[in-house]
Amino acid sequence: MKMKMMLIIAFVLMLSISTAKCSRRDGERILASSCKPSGFLKGNSHECNRRHNSECCKSGEKYPQYKCSPRVTEKTKATLSLNGFDRNEDGGGPSECDGKYHKNSELVVALSTGWYAGGSRCHKQIQINNPGNGRSVKAMVVDECDSFSGCDKVHDFQPPCANNIVDASPAVWKALGVDDKDAGLMSITWSDA
């Protein structure tokens, strides 16, 4: 009976892991939360800009694709990742909202596809909160962290973003009290400002 219970627990753990979503930044598992994958993208191996610990696509690997993100509330749980928005940075091409590059000193972010909502948040401010130290900052949405497409030149050969990403410039990390050299992925909350 004890062995049967251990097998059931092992099965539940394996099922939980298999339904986890792979993050764009470093392969850390993140639960997909309130929306399900729209499909899977087959990886195409190529070198990408790893300046901010970006993950490059791997040939043959399947990456979940999302058109949705968790519902936005006054304290939307999200994962903060680090991104460069300037030319030749790991963010790929110019920002979707204005077709421009942005300096790392600017308080700017890209949101996962569902939260980007077809550009409806472009040039609007969001409030980002660091629950670890209580600091917060307002940042402007300038780009989409594409949760559906990736593994191509346009996306710097990086996999699609998870569906719960706020991809932030080094200035945002600094304002939240985190040195961008220590940045990777961080749990935050955010809301429309």
DAPE-V664691 format. One record per residue. N is the residue number from 1. PHI is phi in degrees with one decimal (* if undefined). NEAR is the number of other C-alpha atoms within 10 Angstrom. Layout:
((N:PHI:NEAR) (N:PHI:NEAR))
//
This chain:
((1:*:6) (2:-62.7:6) (3:-64.1:8) (4:-62.4:9) (5:-64.9:10) (6:-65.0:11) (7:-65.8:12) (8:-64.3:11) (9:-62.7:12) (10:-61.4:12) (11:-62.8:12) (12:-62.6:12) (13:-62.1:11) (14:-63.9:11) (15:-64.7:11) (16:-61.8:11) (17:-66.6:13) (18:-70.4:11) (19:-94.3:16) (20:-74.3:15) (21:-101.8:23) (22:-87.2:21) (23:-75.0:27) (24:-67.4:25) (25:-80.1:23) (26:-147.8:15) (27:80.0:13) (28:-60.9:13) (29:-77.6:15) (30:-132.7:17) (31:-65.0:17) (32:-71.6:20) (33:68.9:15) (34:-89.0:11) (35:-137.1:14) (36:-100.7:16) (37:-58.2:18) (38:-85.4:13) (39:169.1:12) (40:-135.0:15) (41:-102.6:18) (42:-81.1:16) (43:-68.7:21) (44:-125.4:19) (45:-71.2:16) (46:-167.3:15) (47:-73.7:14) (48:-125.6:19) (49:-74.1:17) (50:-100.6:14) (51:-53.1:13) (52:-109.8:20) (53:60.9:16) (54:-64.8:24) (55:-92.5:20) (56:-91.6:24) (57:-62.1:25) (58:-116.7:18) (59:-58.3:12) (60:83.7:11) (61:-74.1:13) (62:-99.6:16) (63:-115.8:27) (64:-62.1:25) (65:-116.6:24) (66:-129.7:25) (67:-105.2:19) (68:-120.9:21) (69:-138.3:24) (70:-57.4:17) (71:-61.2:13) (72:-82.4:14) (73:-127.6:11) (74:-71.6:11) (75:-139.1:14) (76:-71.1:16) (77:-75.1:20) (78:-153.1:25) (79:-112.7:19) (80:-87.2:25) (81:-124.2:26) (82:-101.0:28) (83:-146.0:27) (84:-98.7:24) (85:-105.1:29) (86:-87.8:19) (87:-56.7:14) (88:64.0:14) (89:-94.2:18) (90:-75.1:23) (91:-77.8:27) (92:83.9:21) (93:-78.5:18) (94:-65.9:19) (95:-64.2:21) (96:-63.2:17) (97:-67.5:18) (98:-134.9:11) (99:67.3:11) (100:-118.2:14) (101:-92.9:20) (102:-128.8:17) (103:-70.9:14) (104:-65.2:17) (105:-83.3:14) (106:-86.0:15) (107:-85.6:22) (108:-131.7:27) (109:-141.8:31) (110:-118.3:30) (111:-112.6:28) (112:-52.2:27) (113:-47.1:27) (114:-61.3:24) (115:-77.2:23) (116:-63.5:22) (117:51.8:15) (118:64.5:12) (119:96.1:18) (120:-66.3:11) (121:-99.7:20) (122:-54.2:21) (123:60.9:16) (124:-99.5:14) (125:-88.3:19) (126:-123.1:18) (127:-99.8:16) (128:-113.0:26) (129:-119.5:21) (130:-98.0:20) (131:-65.5:13) (132:-66.2:11) (133:-130.1:10) (134:80.6:9) (135:-78.4:13) (136:-142.9:19) (137:-152.5:20) (138:-99.0:21) (139:-136.6:23) (140:-94.2:19) (141:-78.6:26) (142:-124.8:27) (143:-155.1:28) (144:-103.9:26) (145:-94.0:29) (146:-58.8:24) (147:-94.1:28) (148:-114.4:24) (149:-109.3:21) (150:168.4:25) (151:58.0:23) (152:-140.6:16) (153:-59.9:13) (154:-58.1:13) (155:-104.7:18) (156:54.1:24) (157:55.6:24) (158:-102.6:30) (159:-65.2:33) (160:-58.4:28) (161:-67.8:28) (162:-66.3:30) (163:-86.3:35) (164:-131.9:30) (165:-105.3:30) (166:-112.6:32) (167:-92.8:28) (168:-117.4:25) (169:-69.5:26) (170:-55.2:27) (171:-64.1:22) (172:-67.0:26) (173:-58.3:23) (174:-62.1:16) (175:-63.9:17) (176:-86.0:21) (177:82.8:16) (178:-123.3:17) (179:-65.5:13) (180:-62.2:16) (181:-70.2:11) (182:-94.3:8) (183:-72.0:16) (184:-149.8:17) (185:-128.6:18) (186:-141.7:18) (187:-75.6:15) (188:-138.5:20) (189:-124.9:20) (190:-148.0:23) (191:-154.7:16) (192:-67.2:15) (193:-87.3:13))
//
